[in-house]
Structure formats: structure tokens, C-alpha cells
Amino acid sequence: MERLTVRWCAVPMTDTPILVLGARGKTGRRVTARLTDLGVPVRAASRSTGTRFEWADRATWGPALDAPAPSTSSR
């Protein structure tokens, strides 16, 4: 399988963090790391992070979508 390399990236012109669900998983961890490396504010959410998100528990949806200070990374 060939690996895709991103040669450019448009960084959003906003301070609003991007919510990455499943940030502790294989793909979410990589997405979070890449966004953080690009200087994009990130809210890393999963069942086991400070910003807790669980699809089956609707009580976690609101707090995950509210935007306090962005996370630097979940690495």
C-alpha cells in the first residue's frame, strides 16, 4: 500500500478548535498530532481523554462540543 503525503495544508483562520473524536485511536491520534503540528487548535475527545465523548452516552455530547480552551495534544 502506498503512503499519501500531504504537501500543503490550508490552516483555518479561526481560533475555534477542531473536535477530533476517537483521538486516542490509531487514526484519531495521527489526525490530532498532524493538526497540532500545523498549529491548528484541537479538542481531543475519546472515551478516555479529559474531554470525554461516548456515542452511547448522550450526556457526553454537549460538554465535548462546548469549546473551552483547546487541547495541545493527546500524544
N, C-alpha and C positions, 0 to 999 in steps of 0.2 A: 504494500500500500504506500502510495506517495504522500509525503507530508506537505501540507499547504503552508506557505509563508506569506504573511501579510507584509507588504512593502510600504504601505501608508495607512493611516487611520485618521478619520475626521474626529477630532475630540470635541464633544459637545461644549457649547458656550454657555454652560449653566453650572451653578453650584449645587443643583439638586442631585443627590446621589442616585446611582442606578442600583436597584434592588436585584441581587443575584440570589435566586432560590437554589437550594441544594449546594451551597457554597463550600461544603466540606466534602462533596463527592468528587469523582475523578474529573468531570468536565467543569463543574462549578468552581473548583479550586483553581483550575487553569484560567478560566474566564476572569475570576476575581484578581488573580495575580497579574494578568495582562492589563486589565483596566487600571489597576493600581500603578503599574509600571508606567502607564501613559499619563498618569496624573489625574485620572477621572475619579471623582468621589464615588465610593462603593459602599453599599449596605449589604454585608454578607449575612444571609439568613439560611438556617437549616434547623433540623430538629435538635442540634447540639451546640449552636452558637449563642452568643449573647442576645442577638436578635433571633428569637425563636420563631420558626414557622413550621407548621404541620398542616398539610392539606386536610386531614381528617378532623382537625380541631379548629373550628371557625373562630374561636376566641383568640387565636394567634394571628389571624389575618390582619386585623386593624393595627395592632402595635408594629407589625412588620412593615406595613405600608405608610405609617406615620414617619415623618422624616426628621428625627433629631440629628445630632452630629453624625457625619459619615464615619464608617469604619475605615481603617487604613488597610487592613488585610486580614485574612483568616489563615494565613500560612503558618 
